[in-house]
């Protein structure tokens, strides 16, 4: 690759229209187009009113009501990919309305124009024993939402019983002898890789049917399709992962804190800065809402995107990112 990078940004959002405006304005450049899915649980009009009618923006009209950890998250992404794919972009980047670039658009283009690398965090589930349940058992998350289940008595009883008893359930087998992989939901892929994914969706319904009832399929479906294909060899730092695997023997079951502590950071692979330190320090959210305390870490990062940002708590940090890291003029008042 070289020269102008034609880039499809796939943005999944459900709140904060002003934050979406700031994100799009930051990423807007020659060659970039935006394919936006707004959760069907909320009104579309505040977002379209905020961004206006621009030729580089495509709104997914056939929207999905998104269920946390459910297949609908994958479905929303597939609809954005389906809208973008006919235009044969060089890169497709999935991000949320809580993301923001921490590099200039020119620098992002330089990173992505080096070669045909796939920026995807992917672990064999056999290397993360605590994740294997995600595909081993039937999860009816779309029918019985798991988010905040403790606040609804019927769902609380169901999911508490499910987690306690699932080890007694028969374990499912992966379709077509696929090896299960998983990782961060956020990625940047090439056109040929996206073509492969959409081809599997179209031609192998048994794979889609299986993943519809897994746990958090957005953290496994795309990863499994990529890593069971020739594109696995193009995944960023794949060799580093294999060296880590040989030295660490991660498939040997250990306690959960040890398993998490010895994993390589997601950002090594997908170039997304996310602070998961709460899992060890219990001082912040998981993942952390970034603020000005995080500026120097962002400055030192090789990543080109970061998350999560909040319109109020991250306002000062976003202005510093624009003025000092991206060398651009802040969109004054856009997040207020």
Steps between C-alpha positions, in 0.01 A plus 500: 500500500604860456366848437144592584328255735129459429364441846152390613435590862220286644357676805256334740337758728202527730534833683675839502441640149750779572771244573426332166533837325839560658621151411395532134648848469830376643522210254364682196762514224549411135420134443298454819130415515281427800247219532300556815264270686288656775342250738134454405412540868555877463376762255713558189400861441718666769806343336407586141410853607834540677715375212293635214476367148858444383615295198758309706243371751283193451234425761396137545122533474418134561608528862532234770391526862833413659518263796820515705703179450245379245514412130336833417836668554645287222192554284538879526864469392411274208245754378764772504744272318231410247443869428870582468636191323371573146725807485812286557676709764861427589420486872196446717523617861237412758460746784240630742372846573723501810823472295730778381818518288826582679703536182451739209322372191826521307672281758213251500531480122875442528447215747236333287674546166808298596365161399196269509506444876180405684474682833310254715549377855443125496567226754437130466232430756710205607757760613239675715324224693263746667361589155425151376147505642414769241466239226454182703148578618177626347442862611149644436619857554280657232192342658605553864732804520796459732580868555398617848318173552521548877241778476224273363392208715421250224821569311699496825368155584565370147857626458607420855376144450654482153848598618480263794377201300651543153791266576246219503364589155619311190777687324454612140743436217620771267346485151713371215786420740588867537746587776340762728680831545404816686618848589416868505191606305688779317707440187631635168487259206581504129247472218602146410462389862156661526404328173593168660287573809196597295549193285488272804187678623337448162615145430524332841178562693591234756782725627267796541238278663754373753632844595151644546483319833853546632612735775614842369531390135642841405809382691531176306312480170725720285813372673413137433428567132825689450723264697365192320594650165817594309458853640619374840858533380443872436381580854716765665767347723377146446856370543529679834185327619635158399829569684305606811292183474805275479666666799197549725305176451171690547284193447601378848208610718583755771292733714324778310717794624813312389345420163419868441834627626708291264307584184661731244321838483227519236650820363810312385283348228212736416665837574215611732588657833267379778574515872396176668704565816184481714523125476810519718476831692120541539546877483316573175226371276556200273598624251600837643339824388807689379577848632800734523685257728537279193654757268865393533409135453316592181793710382735201545264248338550353153122468466303716260165477682402500866191441711292566708429872502217678679361833372546670839775314684725476193443850359835642611688193382334512158604862454859413590496207259387731220745778577809299603477150353298548184624855436153615401253756620258372769134496406406760759187425693421186304501279807303730726 
